[in-house]
Amino acid sequence: RKKSIKYGYTHLSAGELLRDERKNPDSQYGELIEKYIKEGKIVPVEITISLLKREMDETMAANAQKNKFLIDGFPRNQDNLQGWNKTMDGKADVSFVLFFDCNNEICIERCLERGKSSGRSDDNRESLEKRIQTYLQSTKPIIDLYEEMGKVKKIDASKSVDEVFDEVVQIFDKEG
């Protein structure tokens, strides 16, 4: 069940953009993206940023007022962050980072449950274990960096969907 937040943000999911690109028969990146996703690894930054920037540019070209984005699942490592800073410097500012904090076992169980209907190649225990290692080695340091800048808004994601959504709404009410 999806709910939306009415703050004028356009939601962009890095993972969804990558999965869509992977399915595109005309894409030069399809096989490469599939390989990285299946291994629980982070797709090269140039690919992810080009997809994000294309979506942002198309959204703003259609409506100049739509210039606020909620980017889901990015940046995931130092390389992502450097690529973002290089490509988007002077073009986009990061207001804050939403960090959905949840223990590993709950995350795995939820993704395995999602895997029963998602059709995602990475919704299996082996890929999920690899993704947790990638998170600890590569993503957590990025969250820590934003935390040092005072830009992290932490949410207890072990709660129910409705409780988590309510926490997100409170953050957007304050920051939005």
Disulfide bonds with the S-S distance in Angstrom:
none
